[in-house]
Amino acid sequence: MNNPFKLDNKTALVTGASSGLGRE
């Protein structure tokens, strides 16, 4: 059951990247 964890990680990465781009 390592699917939800990986998905959560990807979501966090996407959110962080989006936030960083918006801040820039």
C-alpha positions in Angstrom: 0.0 0.0 0.0 2.6 2.5 -1.1 0.4 4.1 -3.7 -1.4 6.8 -1.6 1.9 7.8 -0.1 3.5 8.3 -3.5 0.4 10.1 -4.8 0.5 12.4 -1.7 4.2 13.1 -2.3 3.5 14.1 -5.9 0.6 16.3 -5.0 2.8 18.1 -2.4 5.5 18.6 -5.0 3.1 20.0 -7.6 1.5 22.3 -5.0 4.9 23.5 -3.8 6.0 24.1 -7.4 2.8 26.0 -8.3 3.1 28.1 -5.1 6.8 28.9 -5.9 6.0 29.9 -9.5 3.1 32.1 -8.3 5.3 33.7 -5.7 8.0 34.4 -8.3 
